[in-house]
Amino acid sequence: MKKYVLITAVVFAFMSLMSCAMVMSPAMGTLYTDVKAPLAVTSESNSSKTGRAECVSILGIVANGDCSIDAAMRDGKITKVSHVDYQSKNILGVYAAMTTIVYGN
């Protein structure tokens, strides 16, 4: 009997860890999230360039990427930042991505 209880506990623990990929978001949907929100404003200048940087998580087990402001600045060849937004996406807790979007000159 103790063996069955242990197996049930292990299976329950494993299932509770499934679908755990999450990202920062001002609004979270259970099945699907695709939200864009402001992160920072540094100046009031017009922005003519845009750069993006992305991080991805699979099942909350494996995460990879560089979604830093610096990486987004390099992507857009930006030297002076106007403002920064981010976009978060989550699909069923299996796939999650966060994209940093930098605007500037």
Secondary structure, DSSP 8 states (H G I E B T S, - for coil): -HHHHHHHHHHHHHHHHSS------SS--SSEEEEEEEEEE-------EEEEEEEEEETTTEEEE---HHHHHHHHT-SSEEEEEEEEEEETTTEEEEEEEEEE-
